[in-house]
Amino acid sequence: MTLHESSLLTRTLAAIAPANHGARAKAKERLDQLAIPHWALGRLMDLALDLAAITGSLHPTVNRKSIVVMAGDHGIVAAGVSKFPQAVTLEMVRNFVIEAASINALARQVGAKVTVVDTGVAGDLSELAACGKIVDKKIAPGTANFAEGPAMTREQAVRAIEAGIEVAQSLGDQTDIFGTGDMGIGNTSPSSAIIAVICKYSVADVTGRGTGLDDDALANKIVILEKALKLNQPNPQDGLDVLAKVGGFEIGAIAGLILGAAAQKKPVVIDGIISSAGALLAHSLASQCKDYMIAGHRSAEQGHKIALDFLDKKPLLDLDLRLGEGTGGAVAMNLVEAAVAILTEVATFEEAAVSQSS
């Protein structure tokens, strides 16, 4: 399957337009007149501008929040790149369903709904899907080991991205703002590979400890990824090729969620390194989708900063988080609400009858 043969993906890419610069200008005019020292609320005011441009409104609504946790397994775990066994992916999905995971706690705190999507977990989740507790978009029970060949076919790469688009569309009428999340043991390895390829950095520069590798295990992970890139030769100019050669099903689905949100002109808060790898893939397919991304935080993984710099995104938070699941994005949604409050609730000098500086 080629890109042009996929009608959903091509329609979605065609629907993505730049953010509304007229609304941004009007928001800037209002914020310049708030009854505070000029731009005294700093980056919260910058964020308010972004939200006005994304939504095309001086009264953006972010009340209905959806955090989507894409789950999938990775064949490269067999090469010894992870501290935890693959079975943890399945176990954690079940933990999400009973609402006992970190993302559930932080989503409750910010009033967000968590949707769990099986894009390729190496285990049977059909019972949970049948009763509506997760969304079944399973492409295969895990990717192939990309240390030995491509992670997936190009057709599967398209299907992964379209799975994310479909989820964005299905949640669109009940969502004002999306958040990206992930679950997949070993998924810092494909994420690091994607970042190295697209951002043109060495594997050593972008690869971190993931779930807590020691020095020897980290060195081994770097060697494995270097050999995998040399073997697969992903094309940095073709996001689908990168995804197919060294990616993951859940990473492709995150890219699709971002594209689907952008096509609906809705903001999407990007979580950590796995979500940012998905953001790089989305950007490679439709650069204008960057306008709709909000970088929730910068994780402790060294490749995350490189990915955010490539996307020209400044993270709202820097708390040394490295869990994934969408946790950093959930925390950042508090700041999104604060930015909206500044734009919509703070009076101007004229409205407050406050004297301006001379």
MOMOJO-V893724 format. One record per pair of residues at least 6 apart in sequence whose ideal C-beta (glycine too) atoms are under 8 Angstrom apart, sorted by the first residue. I is the first residue (numbers start at 1). J is the second residue. If there is no record, write none. Layout:
I|J  I|J
This chain:
1|154  1|155  1|158  2|154  3|9  3|10  3|158  3|240  4|10  6|158  6|162  8|162  8|165  8|166  9|158  9|161  9|162  9|165  9|256  9|259  9|285  12|165  12|256  12|259  12|260  12|263  13|259  13|285  13|286  15|263  16|259  16|262  16|263  16|286  16|288  16|289  17|265  17|288  18|288  18|291  19|50  19|53  19|54  19|265  19|291  19|292  20|52  20|53  20|54  20|55  20|56  21|53  23|52  23|53  23|55  23|56  23|57  23|58  24|49  24|50  24|52  24|53  26|52  26|58  27|48  27|49  27|52  27|53  27|58  27|343  28|49  30|58  30|343  30|348  31|39  31|45  31|48  31|49  31|342  31|343  32|38  32|39  33|348  33|349  33|350  34|342  34|346  34|347  34|348  34|349  35|346  35|347  35|348  35|349  35|351  35|352  35|354  36|346  37|357  39|45  41|342  43|314  43|316  44|335  44|338  44|339  44|342  45|339  45|342  47|294  47|316  47|335  47|336  47|339  48|339  48|340  48|342  48|343  50|267  50|294  51|60  51|62  51|267  51|336  51|339  51|340  51|343  52|58  52|60  52|343  53|291  54|60  54|265  54|266  54|267  54|291  54|292  55|61  55|265  55|266  55|267  56|265  58|343  58|344  59|343  59|344  60|176  60|340  60|343  60|344  61|176  61|340  62|176  62|177  62|267  62|333  62|336  62|337  62|340  63|111  63|176  64|113  64|174  64|175  64|176  64|177  65|107  65|110  65|111  65|112  65|113  65|175  65|176  65|177  65|178  65|179  65|333  66|112  66|113  66|115  66|171  66|174  66|175  66|177  66|178  66|179  67|103  67|107  67|112  67|113  67|114  67|115  67|178  67|179  67|180  67|181  67|326  67|329  67|330  68|114  68|115  68|117  68|164  68|167  68|168  68|171  68|178  68|179  68|180  68|181  68|257  68|326  69|96  69|103  69|114  69|115  69|116  69|117  69|181  69|182  69|183  69|325  69|326  70|117  70|119  70|164  70|180  70|181  70|182  70|183  70|249  70|250  70|251  70|253  70|254  70|257  71|89  71|92  71|93  71|116  71|117  71|118  71|119  71|120  71|121  71|182  71|183  71|184  71|250  72|89  72|118  72|119  72|120  72|121  72|139  72|142  72|143  72|183  72|184  72|187  72|248  72|249  72|250  72|251  72|253  73|86  73|89  73|120  73|121  73|122  73|123  73|141  73|142  73|143  73|184  73|185  73|186  74|86  74|142  74|143  74|151  74|184  74|185  74|186  74|187  74|189  74|190  74|248  75|142  75|143  75|144  75|145  75|146  75|151  76|143  76|145  76|146  76|147  76|151  76|186  76|189  76|190  76|224  76|228  77|85  77|86  77|185  77|186  78|145  79|145  79|147  79|224  80|217  80|220  80|221  80|224  81|186  81|189  81|210  81|220  81|221  81|224  81|225  82|185  82|186  82|189  82|210  82|211  82|213  83|210  83|211  83|212  83|213  83|217  84|185  84|211  85|185  86|122  86|142  86|185  86|186  87|123  88|185  89|121  89|122  89|123  89|183  89|184  89|185  90|121  90|122  90|123  90|125  92|101  92|183  93|116  93|118  93|121  93|125  93|128  93|134  93|183  94|128  95|101  96|103  96|104  96|114  96|116  96|183  96|325  97|116  97|128  97|133  97|134  99|108  99|114  101|325  102|323  102|325  102|327  103|114  103|181  103|325  103|326  103|327  103|330  104|114  106|327  106|330  106|331  107|113  107|114  107|326  107|330  109|330  110|330  110|331  110|333  110|334  110|337  112|179  112|330  112|333  113|174  114|181  114|326  115|135  115|167  115|171  116|133  116|134  116|135  116|183  117|134  117|135  117|137  117|163  117|167  117|250  117|253  118|125  118|129  118|134  118|135  118|136  118|137  118|138  119|137  119|138  119|139  119|160  119|163  119|249  119|250  119|252  119|253  120|138  120|139  120|140  120|141  120|142  120|143  120|160  120|248  120|249  120|250  121|138  121|141  121|142  122|141  122|142  123|141  125|134  125|136  125|138  126|136  128|134  129|135  129|136  135|167  135|170  137|163  137|166  137|167  137|253  139|152  139|156  139|159  139|160  139|163  139|249  140|152  140|156  140|249  142|249  143|151  143|152  143|190  143|247  143|248  143|249  144|150  144|151  144|152  145|151  146|190  146|193  146|228  146|232  146|245  146|246  147|224  147|227  147|228  147|231  148|231  149|231  149|232  150|232  150|244  150|245  150|246  151|190  151|243  151|244  151|245  151|246  151|247  151|248  152|160  152|243  152|244  152|247  152|249  153|244  154|240  154|241  154|244  156|244  156|249  157|240  157|243  157|244  157|247  157|252  158|240  160|243  160|247  160|249  160|250  160|251  160|252  160|253  160|255  160|256  161|240  161|243  161|252  161|253  161|255  161|256  161|259  161|281  161|285  162|256  163|249  163|252  163|253  163|256  164|252  164|253  164|254  164|255  164|256  164|257  164|258  164|259  164|260  165|256  165|257  165|259  165|260  165|263  166|256  166|260  167|253  167|256  167|257  167|260  168|178  168|256  168|257  168|259  168|260  168|261  168|263  168|264  169|260  169|264  171|178  172|260  172|264  172|266  175|266  176|266  177|266  177|267  177|268  177|269  177|333  177|336  178|257  178|261  178|266  178|267  178|268  178|269  179|268  179|269  179|271  179|296  179|326  179|329  179|330  179|333  180|254  180|257  180|258  180|268  180|269  180|270  180|271  180|275  180|278  180|279  180|326  180|329  181|271  181|275  181|324  181|325  181|326  181|327  181|329  182|250  182|251  182|254  182|271  182|272  182|274  182|275  182|278  182|324  182|325  182|326  183|250  183|324  183|325  184|248  184|250  184|274  185|211  186|210  187|248  187|250  187|251  187|274  187|324  188|207  188|208  188|210  188|211  188|273  188|274  188|301  189|207  189|210  189|221  189|224  189|225  190|246  190|247  190|248  190|251  190|277  191|248  191|251  191|273  191|274  191|276  191|277  191|303  192|203  192|206  192|207  192|208  192|225  192|273  192|277  192|303  193|203  193|225  193|228  193|229  193|234  193|246  193|247  194|242  194|243  194|246  194|247  194|251  194|277  194|280  194|281  195|201  195|206  195|273  195|276  195|277  195|280  195|303  195|306  195|307  195|310  196|202  196|203  196|205  196|206  196|207  196|225  196|229  196|303  197|229  197|234  197|236  197|242  197|246  198|236  198|239  198|242  198|280  198|281  198|284  198|310  199|206  199|280  199|306  199|307  199|310  200|236  201|303  201|306  203|222  203|225  203|226  203|229  204|222  204|226  205|302  205|303  205|306  206|302  206|303  206|306  207|218  207|221  207|222  207|225  207|302  207|303  208|218  208|273  208|300  208|301  208|302  208|303  208|322  209|218  209|301  210|221  210|301  213|221  228|246  229|246  232|245  232|246  233|245  234|241  234|242  234|244  234|245  234|246  235|241  235|242  236|242  237|284  238|284  239|255  239|280  239|281  239|282  239|283  239|284  239|285  240|285  242|281  242|284  243|251  243|252  243|255  243|281  247|277  247|281  250|274  251|274  251|277  251|278  251|281  252|278  252|281  253|278  254|274  254|275  254|277  254|278  254|279  254|282  255|278  255|279  255|281  255|282  255|285  256|282  257|268  257|278  258|268  258|270  258|278  258|279  258|282  258|289  258|292  258|293  259|282  259|285  259|286  259|289  261|267  261|268  261|292  262|268  262|282  262|286  262|288  262|289  262|291  262|292  265|292  266|292  267|292  267|293  267|294  267|336  268|292  268|293  268|294  269|294  269|296  269|329  269|332  269|333  269|336  270|276  270|279  270|293  270|294  270|295  270|296  270|313  270|329  271|296  271|297  271|324  271|325  271|326  271|327  271|328  271|329  272|297  272|299  272|301  272|304  272|321  272|322  272|323  272|324  272|328  273|299  273|301  273|303  273|304  273|307  273|324  274|324  275|324  275|326  275|329  276|295  276|304  276|307  276|308  276|311  277|307  279|293  279|307  279|311  280|307  280|310  280|311  282|289  283|289  283|290  283|311  290|311  290|312  290|313  293|311  293|313  294|313  294|316  294|332  294|336  295|308  295|311  295|313  295|314  295|315  295|316  296|315  296|316  296|317  296|328  296|329  296|330  296|331  296|332  296|333  297|315  297|316  297|317  297|318  297|319  297|321  297|328  297|329  297|331  297|332  298|304  298|305  298|308  298|315  298|317  298|318  299|320  299|321  299|322  299|328  300|320  300|321  300|322  301|322  308|314  308|315  316|332  316|335  317|328  317|331  317|332  317|335  319|328  319|331  321|327  321|328  321|331  347|354  349|355  349|356
